[in-house]
């Protein structure tokens, strides 16, 4: 996965900056699970899944 593909998947999860993301995991199903930082950490909290491809984990930054 390229950084452009990752950035696209993060945008689909409404994480428009890496500073909004606490962590992200590329699931074996190909979906990207995104945990956003809490409101006090410069982003809204919540978890979103978006389409992706491949398998493995993605470091938070």
PDB file with one MODEL, atoms N, CA, C and O in Angstrom:
MODEL        1
ATOM      1  N   UNK A   1       0.857  -1.171   0.000  1.00  0.00           N
ATOM      2  CA  UNK A   1       0.000   0.000   0.000  1.00  0.00           C
ATOM      3  C   UNK A   1       0.900   1.230   0.000  1.00  0.00           C
ATOM      4  O   UNK A   1       1.870   1.309   0.754  1.00  0.00           O
ATOM      5  N   UNK A   2       0.565   2.173  -0.849  1.00  0.00           N
ATOM      6  CA  UNK A   2       1.338   3.408  -0.907  1.00  0.00           C
ATOM      7  C   UNK A   2       0.803   4.413   0.113  1.00  0.00           C
ATOM      8  O   UNK A   2      -0.295   4.248   0.646  1.00  0.00           O
ATOM      9  N   UNK A   3       1.579   5.437   0.372  1.00  0.00           N
ATOM     10  CA  UNK A   3       1.119   6.479   1.302  1.00  0.00           C
ATOM     11  C   UNK A   3      -0.096   7.215   0.731  1.00  0.00           C
ATOM     12  O   UNK A   3      -0.954   7.670   1.489  1.00  0.00           O
ATOM     13  N   UNK A   4      -0.175   7.334  -0.579  1.00  0.00           N
ATOM     14  CA  UNK A   4      -1.340   7.974  -1.199  1.00  0.00           C
ATOM     15  C   UNK A   4      -2.605   7.143  -0.982  1.00  0.00           C
ATOM     16  O   UNK A   4      -3.676   7.687  -0.716  1.00  0.00           O
ATOM     17  N   UNK A   5      -2.468   5.812  -1.101  1.00  0.00           N
ATOM     18  CA  UNK A   5      -3.616   4.932  -0.861  1.00  0.00           C
ATOM     19  C   UNK A   5      -4.053   5.008   0.599  1.00  0.00           C
ATOM     20  O   UNK A   5      -5.248   5.040   0.893  1.00  0.00           O
ATOM     21  N   UNK A   6      -3.078   5.038   1.514  1.00  0.00           N
ATOM     22  CA  UNK A   6      -3.395   5.157   2.935  1.00  0.00           C
ATOM     23  C   UNK A   6      -4.087   6.488   3.214  1.00  0.00           C
ATOM     24  O   UNK A   6      -5.084   6.526   3.936  1.00  0.00           O
ATOM     25  N   UNK A   7      -3.578   7.562   2.659  1.00  0.00           N
ATOM     26  CA  UNK A   7      -4.190   8.878   2.861  1.00  0.00           C
ATOM     27  C   UNK A   7      -5.633   8.892   2.355  1.00  0.00           C
ATOM     28  O   UNK A   7      -6.504   9.498   2.979  1.00  0.00           O
ATOM     29  N   UNK A   8      -5.885   8.229   1.233  1.00  0.00           N
ATOM     30  CA  UNK A   8      -7.236   8.150   0.688  1.00  0.00           C
ATOM     31  C   UNK A   8      -8.175   7.405   1.638  1.00  0.00           C
ATOM     32  O   UNK A   8      -9.299   7.847   1.876  1.00  0.00           O
ATOM     33  N   UNK A   9      -7.714   6.276   2.179  1.00  0.00           N
ATOM     34  CA  UNK A   9      -8.534   5.503   3.117  1.00  0.00           C
ATOM     35  C   UNK A   9      -8.793   6.291   4.403  1.00  0.00           C
ATOM     36  O   UNK A   9      -9.885   6.222   4.967  1.00  0.00           O
ATOM     37  N   UNK A  10      -7.798   7.030   4.858  1.00  0.00           N
ATOM     38  CA  UNK A  10      -7.997   7.853   6.059  1.00  0.00           C
ATOM     39  C   UNK A  10      -9.017   8.961   5.798  1.00  0.00           C
ATOM     40  O   UNK A  10      -9.845   9.257   6.660  1.00  0.00           O
ATOM     41  N   UNK A  11      -8.963   9.573   4.613  1.00  0.00           N
ATOM     42  CA  UNK A  11      -9.958  10.611   4.280  1.00  0.00           C
ATOM     43  C   UNK A  11     -11.370  10.019   4.264  1.00  0.00           C
ATOM     44  O   UNK A  11     -12.320  10.661   4.714  1.00  0.00           O
ATOM     45  N   UNK A  12     -11.504   8.791   3.745  1.00  0.00           N
ATOM     46  CA  UNK A  12     -12.818   8.141   3.736  1.00  0.00           C
ATOM     47  C   UNK A  12     -13.333   7.930   5.159  1.00  0.00           C
ATOM     48  O   UNK A  12     -14.542   7.875   5.383  1.00  0.00           O
ATOM     49  N   UNK A  13     -12.414   7.812   6.120  1.00  0.00           N
ATOM     50  CA  UNK A  13     -12.776   7.651   7.529  1.00  0.00           C
ATOM     51  C   UNK A  13     -12.901   9.011   8.216  1.00  0.00           C
ATOM     52  O   UNK A  13     -13.011   9.095   9.440  1.00  0.00           O
ATOM     53  N   UNK A  14     -12.882  10.080   7.403  1.00  0.00           N
ATOM     54  CA  UNK A  14     -12.987  11.458   7.894  1.00  0.00           C
ATOM     55  C   UNK A  14     -11.837  11.834   8.817  1.00  0.00           C
ATOM     56  O   UNK A  14     -12.014  12.616   9.751  1.00  0.00           O
ATOM     57  N   UNK A  15     -10.663  11.278   8.553  1.00  0.00           N
ATOM     58  CA  UNK A  15      -9.422  11.664   9.233  1.00  0.00           C
ATOM     59  C   UNK A  15      -8.570  12.358   8.177  1.00  0.00           C
ATOM     60  O   UNK A  15      -7.893  11.701   7.386  1.00  0.00           O
ATOM     61  N   UNK A  16      -8.607  13.668   8.170  1.00  0.00           N
ATOM     62  CA  UNK A  16      -7.981  14.434   7.097  1.00  0.00           C
ATOM     63  C   UNK A  16      -6.527  14.779   7.385  1.00  0.00           C
ATOM     64  O   UNK A  16      -5.848  15.360   6.539  1.00  0.00           O
ATOM     65  N   UNK A  17      -6.053  14.430   8.557  1.00  0.00           N
ATOM     66  CA  UNK A  17      -4.661  14.661   8.926  1.00  0.00           C
ATOM     67  C   UNK A  17      -4.213  13.518   9.825  1.00  0.00           C
ATOM     68  O   UNK A  17      -5.000  13.006  10.621  1.00  0.00           O
ATOM     69  N   UNK A  18      -2.949  13.114   9.701  1.00  0.00           N
ATOM     70  CA  UNK A  18      -2.444  12.064  10.586  1.00  0.00           C
ATOM     71  C   UNK A  18      -2.522  12.488  12.042  1.00  0.00           C
ATOM     72  O   UNK A  18      -2.598  11.639  12.930  1.00  0.00           O
ATOM     73  N   UNK A  19      -2.505  13.799  12.300  1.00  0.00           N
ATOM     74  CA  UNK A  19      -2.605  14.271  13.680  1.00  0.00           C
ATOM     75  C   UNK A  19      -3.984  14.000  14.272  1.00  0.00           C
ATOM     76  O   UNK A  19      -4.159  14.102  15.486  1.00  0.00           O
ATOM     77  N   UNK A  20      -4.978  13.654  13.428  1.00  0.00           N
ATOM     78  CA  UNK A  20      -6.323  13.295  13.901  1.00  0.00           C
ATOM     79  C   UNK A  20      -6.407  11.827  14.326  1.00  0.00           C
ATOM     80  O   UNK A  20      -7.375  11.426  14.972  1.00  0.00           O
ATOM     81  N   UNK A  21      -5.400  11.025  13.968  1.00  0.00           N
ATOM     82  CA  UNK A  21      -5.456   9.576  14.123  1.00  0.00           C
ATOM     83  C   UNK A  21      -4.632   9.122  15.326  1.00  0.00           C
ATOM     84  O   UNK A  21      -3.442   9.421  15.428  1.00  0.00           O
ATOM     85  N   UNK A  22      -5.288   8.391  16.237  1.00  0.00           N
ATOM     86  CA  UNK A  22      -4.550   7.776  17.338  1.00  0.00           C
ATOM     87  C   UNK A  22      -3.843   6.524  16.826  1.00  0.00           C
ATOM     88  O   UNK A  22      -2.655   6.324  17.079  1.00  0.00           O
ATOM     89  N   UNK A  23      -4.595   5.671  16.095  1.00  0.00           N
ATOM     90  CA  UNK A  23      -3.988   4.526  15.417  1.00  0.00           C
ATOM     91  C   UNK A  23      -4.911   4.044  14.317  1.00  0.00           C
ATOM     92  O   UNK A  23      -6.106   4.340  14.309  1.00  0.00           O
ATOM     93  N   UNK A  24      -4.325   3.281  13.374  1.00  0.00           N
ATOM     94  CA  UNK A  24      -5.091   2.689  12.278  1.00  0.00           C
ATOM     95  C   UNK A  24      -4.556   1.279  12.049  1.00  0.00           C
ATOM     96  O   UNK A  24      -3.357   1.024  12.158  1.00  0.00           O
ATOM     97  N   UNK A  25      -5.474   0.372  11.729  1.00  0.00           N
ATOM     98  CA  UNK A  25      -5.099  -1.023  11.489  1.00  0.00           C
ATOM     99  C   UNK A  25      -5.725  -1.469  10.170  1.00  0.00           C
ATOM    100  O   UNK A  25      -6.926  -1.306   9.959  1.00  0.00           O
ATOM    101  N   UNK A  26      -4.915  -2.026   9.297  1.00  0.00           N
ATOM    102  CA  UNK A  26      -5.426  -2.628   8.072  1.00  0.00           C
ATOM    103  C   UNK A  26      -5.807  -4.060   8.417  1.00  0.00           C
ATOM    104  O   UNK A  26      -4.941  -4.898   8.669  1.00  0.00           O
ATOM    105  N   UNK A  27      -7.099  -4.335   8.426  1.00  0.00           N
ATOM    106  CA  UNK A  27      -7.628  -5.632   8.847  1.00  0.00           C
ATOM    107  C   UNK A  27      -7.412  -6.685   7.766  1.00  0.00           C
ATOM    108  O   UNK A  27      -7.260  -6.342   6.593  1.00  0.00           O
ATOM    109  N   UNK A  28      -7.394  -7.967   8.145  1.00  0.00           N
ATOM    110  CA  UNK A  28      -7.266  -9.051   7.156  1.00  0.00           C
ATOM    111  C   UNK A  28      -8.376  -9.030   6.106  1.00  0.00           C
ATOM    112  O   UNK A  28      -8.202  -9.549   5.003  1.00  0.00           O
ATOM    113  N   UNK A  29      -9.508  -8.434   6.450  1.00  0.00           N
ATOM    114  CA  UNK A  29     -10.616  -8.326   5.502  1.00  0.00           C
ATOM    115  C   UNK A  29     -10.384  -7.248   4.456  1.00  0.00           C
ATOM    116  O   UNK A  29     -11.137  -7.143   3.488  1.00  0.00           O
ATOM    117  N   UNK A  30      -9.331  -6.439   4.650  1.00  0.00           N
ATOM    118  CA  UNK A  30      -9.053  -5.351   3.715  1.00  0.00           C
ATOM    119  C   UNK A  30      -9.628  -4.023   4.144  1.00  0.00           C
ATOM    120  O   UNK A  30      -9.460  -3.025   3.443  1.00  0.00           O
ATOM    121  N   UNK A  31     -10.300  -3.984   5.275  1.00  0.00           N
ATOM    122  CA  UNK A  31     -10.860  -2.726   5.778  1.00  0.00           C
ATOM    123  C   UNK A  31      -9.848  -2.038   6.681  1.00  0.00           C
ATOM    124  O   UNK A  31      -9.053  -2.691   7.357  1.00  0.00           O
ATOM    125  N   UNK A  32      -9.886  -0.717   6.682  1.00  0.00           N
ATOM    126  CA  UNK A  32      -9.015   0.061   7.543  1.00  0.00           C
ATOM    127  C   UNK A  32      -9.815   0.504   8.755  1.00  0.00           C
ATOM    128  O   UNK A  32     -10.802   1.227   8.621  1.00  0.00           O
ATOM    129  N   UNK A  33      -9.394   0.073   9.934  1.00  0.00           N
ATOM    130  CA  UNK A  33     -10.021   0.511  11.180  1.00  0.00           C
ATOM    131  C   UNK A  33      -9.226   1.704  11.688  1.00  0.00           C
ATOM    132  O   UNK A  33      -8.004   1.639  11.826  1.00  0.00           O
ATOM    133  N   UNK A  34      -9.936   2.794  11.965  1.00  0.00           N
ATOM    134  CA  UNK A  34      -9.286   4.035  12.382  1.00  0.00           C
ATOM    135  C   UNK A  34      -9.830   4.457  13.734  1.00  0.00           C
ATOM    136  O   UNK A  34     -11.043   4.567  13.911  1.00  0.00           O
ATOM    137  N   UNK A  35      -8.946   4.693  14.681  1.00  0.00           N
ATOM    138  CA  UNK A  35      -9.307   5.240  15.997  1.00  0.00           C
ATOM    139  C   UNK A  35      -8.806   6.668  16.013  1.00  0.00           C
ATOM    140  O   UNK A  35      -7.601   6.919  16.025  1.00  0.00           O
ATOM    141  N   UNK A  36      -9.746   7.602  16.012  1.00  0.00           N
ATOM    142  CA  UNK A  36      -9.365   9.009  16.040  1.00  0.00           C
ATOM    143  C   UNK A  36      -9.021   9.432  17.461  1.00  0.00           C
ATOM    144  O   UNK A  36      -9.493   8.837  18.430  1.00  0.00           O
ATOM    145  N   UNK A  37      -8.202  10.456  17.571  1.00  0.00           N
ATOM    146  CA  UNK A  37      -7.862  11.005  18.879  1.00  0.00           C
ATOM    147  C   UNK A  37      -9.095  11.637  19.504  1.00  0.00           C
ATOM    148  O   UNK A  37     -10.021  12.041  18.800  1.00  0.00           O
ATOM    149  N   UNK A  38      -9.102  11.721  20.820  1.00  0.00           N
ATOM    150  CA  UNK A  38     -10.220  12.358  21.510  1.00  0.00           C
ATOM    151  C   UNK A  38     -10.215  13.856  21.225  1.00  0.00           C
ATOM    152  O   UNK A  38      -9.213  14.394  20.754  1.00  0.00           O
ATOM    153  N   UNK A  39     -11.317  14.529  21.505  1.00  0.00           N
ATOM    154  CA  UNK A  39     -11.466  15.957  21.223  1.00  0.00           C
ATOM    155  C   UNK A  39     -10.344  16.772  21.861  1.00  0.00           C
ATOM    156  O   UNK A  39      -9.893  17.750  21.265  1.00  0.00           O
ATOM    157  N   UNK A  40      -9.885  16.402  23.045  1.00  0.00           N
ATOM    158  CA  UNK A  40      -8.807  17.107  23.708  1.00  0.00           C
ATOM    159  C   UNK A  40      -7.456  16.881  23.059  1.00  0.00           C
ATOM    160  O   UNK A  40      -6.499  17.601  23.345  1.00  0.00           O
ATOM    161  N   UNK A  41      -7.367  15.869  22.172  1.00  0.00           N
ATOM    162  CA  UNK A  41      -6.108  15.545  21.499  1.00  0.00           C
ATOM    163  C   UNK A  41      -6.110  15.998  20.042  1.00  0.00           C
ATOM    164  O   UNK A  41      -5.405  15.414  19.220  1.00  0.00           O
ATOM    165  N   UNK A  42      -6.882  17.019  19.707  1.00  0.00           N
ATOM    166  CA  UNK A  42      -6.963  17.642  18.380  1.00  0.00           C
ATOM    167  C   UNK A  42      -7.757  16.824  17.363  1.00  0.00           C
ATOM    168  O   UNK A  42      -7.415  16.828  16.180  1.00  0.00           O
ATOM    169  N   UNK A  43      -8.789  16.136  17.785  1.00  0.00           N
ATOM    170  CA  UNK A  43      -9.639  15.407  16.843  1.00  0.00           C
ATOM    171  C   UNK A  43     -10.835  14.838  17.554  1.00  0.00           C
ATOM    172  O   UNK A  43     -10.857  14.758  18.782  1.00  0.00           O
ATOM    173  N   UNK A  44     -11.839  14.439  16.785  1.00  0.00           N
ATOM    174  CA  UNK A  44     -13.032  13.834  17.365  1.00  0.00           C
ATOM    175  C   UNK A  44     -12.755  12.372  17.673  1.00  0.00           C
ATOM    176  O   UNK A  44     -11.986  11.715  16.970  1.00  0.00           O
ATOM    177  N   UNK A  45     -13.376  11.873  18.712  1.00  0.00           N
ATOM    178  CA  UNK A  45     -13.174  10.458  19.026  1.00  0.00           C
ATOM    179  C   UNK A  45     -14.167   9.622  18.250  1.00  0.00           C
ATOM    180  O   UNK A  45     -15.210  10.113  17.819  1.00  0.00           O
ATOM    181  N   UNK A  46     -13.837   8.367  18.078  1.00  0.00           N
ATOM    182  CA  UNK A  46     -14.721   7.448  17.374  1.00  0.00           C
ATOM    183  C   UNK A  46     -13.914   6.452  16.582  1.00  0.00           C
ATOM    184  O   UNK A  46     -12.704   6.601  16.414  1.00  0.00           O
ATOM    185  N   UNK A  47     -14.591   5.440  16.101  1.00  0.00           N
ATOM    186  CA  UNK A  47     -13.929   4.415  15.306  1.00  0.00           C
ATOM    187  C   UNK A  47     -14.707   4.243  14.026  1.00  0.00           C
ATOM    188  O   UNK A  47     -15.935   4.161  14.049  1.00  0.00           O
ATOM    189  N   UNK A  48     -14.012   4.188  12.915  1.00  0.00           N
ATOM    190  CA  UNK A  48     -14.627   4.079  11.609  1.00  0.00           C
ATOM    191  C   UNK A  48     -13.918   2.998  10.825  1.00  0.00           C
ATOM    192  O   UNK A  48     -12.710   2.813  10.972  1.00  0.00           O
ATOM    193  N   UNK A  49     -14.652   2.284   9.996  1.00  0.00           N
ATOM    194  CA  UNK A  49     -14.029   1.308   9.098  1.00  0.00           C
ATOM    195  C   UNK A  49     -14.276   1.769   7.673  1.00  0.00           C
ATOM    196  O   UNK A  49     -15.375   2.207   7.332  1.00  0.00           O
ATOM    197  N   UNK A  50     -13.246   1.668   6.842  1.00  0.00           N
ATOM    198  CA  UNK A  50     -13.350   2.059   5.444  1.00  0.00           C
ATOM    199  C   UNK A  50     -12.762   0.964   4.570  1.00  0.00           C
ATOM    200  O   UNK A  50     -11.991   0.139   5.058  1.00  0.00           O
ATOM    201  N   UNK A  51     -13.110   0.939   3.286  1.00  0.00           N
ATOM    202  CA  UNK A  51     -12.579  -0.092   2.420  1.00  0.00           C
ATOM    203  C   UNK A  51     -11.082   0.061   2.214  1.00  0.00           C
ATOM    204  O   UNK A  51     -10.554   1.173   2.235  1.00  0.00           O
ATOM    205  N   UNK A  52     -10.407  -1.052   2.015  1.00  0.00           N
ATOM    206  CA  UNK A  52      -8.977  -1.044   1.751  1.00  0.00           C
ATOM    207  C   UNK A  52      -8.598  -2.358   1.110  1.00  0.00           C
ATOM    208  O   UNK A  52      -9.464  -3.149   0.736  1.00  0.00           O
ATOM    209  N   UNK A  53      -7.311  -2.591   0.985  1.00  0.00           N
ATOM    210  CA  UNK A  53      -6.887  -3.877   0.452  1.00  0.00           C
ATOM    211  C   UNK A  53      -5.609  -4.315   1.162  1.00  0.00           C
ATOM    212  O   UNK A  53      -4.887  -3.490   1.722  1.00  0.00           O
ATOM    213  N   UNK A  54      -5.337  -5.615   1.135  1.00  0.00           N
ATOM    214  CA  UNK A  54      -4.162  -6.145   1.813  1.00  0.00           C
ATOM    215  C   UNK A  54      -4.472  -6.537   3.229  1.00  0.00           C
ATOM    216  O   UNK A  54      -5.632  -6.555   3.642  1.00  0.00           O
ATOM    217  N   UNK A  55      -3.414  -6.859   3.988  1.00  0.00           N
ATOM    218  CA  UNK A  55      -3.586  -7.239   5.398  1.00  0.00           C
ATOM    219  C   UNK A  55      -2.357  -6.797   6.162  1.00  0.00           C
ATOM    220  O   UNK A  55      -1.268  -6.676   5.601  1.00  0.00           O
ATOM    221  N   UNK A  56      -2.544  -6.559   7.443  1.00  0.00           N
ATOM    222  CA  UNK A  56      -1.435  -6.161   8.300  1.00  0.00           C
ATOM    223  C   UNK A  56      -1.782  -4.906   9.064  1.00  0.00           C
ATOM    224  O   UNK A  56      -2.803  -4.272   8.798  1.00  0.00           O
ATOM    225  N   UNK A  57      -0.942  -4.546  10.008  1.00  0.00           N
ATOM    226  CA  UNK A  57      -1.174  -3.362  10.826  1.00  0.00           C
ATOM    227  C   UNK A  57      -0.459  -2.150  10.272  1.00  0.00           C
ATOM    228  O   UNK A  57       0.531  -2.275   9.551  1.00  0.00           O
ATOM    229  N   UNK A  58      -0.959  -0.988  10.610  1.00  0.00           N
ATOM    230  CA  UNK A  58      -0.363   0.270  10.195  1.00  0.00           C
ATOM    231  C   UNK A  58      -0.027   1.061  11.449  1.00  0.00           C
ATOM    232  O   UNK A  58      -0.903   1.275  12.286  1.00  0.00           O
ATOM    233  N   UNK A  59       1.219   1.501  11.602  1.00  0.00           N
ATOM    234  CA  UNK A  59       1.568   2.294  12.776  1.00  0.00           C
ATOM    235  C   UNK A  59       0.795   3.601  12.807  1.00  0.00           C
ATOM    236  O   UNK A  59       0.389   4.087  11.752  1.00  0.00           O
ATOM    237  N   UNK A  60       0.580   4.181  13.962  1.00  0.00           N
ATOM    238  CA  UNK A  60      -0.232   5.381  14.055  1.00  0.00           C
ATOM    239  C   UNK A  60       0.370   6.604  13.389  1.00  0.00           C
ATOM    240  O   UNK A  60      -0.375   7.503  13.002  1.00  0.00           O
ATOM    241  N   UNK A  61       1.657   6.676  13.242  1.00  0.00           N
ATOM    242  CA  UNK A  61       2.247   7.867  12.629  1.00  0.00           C
ATOM    243  C   UNK A  61       3.324   7.481  11.672  1.00  0.00           C
ATOM    244  O   UNK A  61       3.941   8.349  11.055  1.00  0.00           O
TER     245      UNK A  61
ENDMDL
END
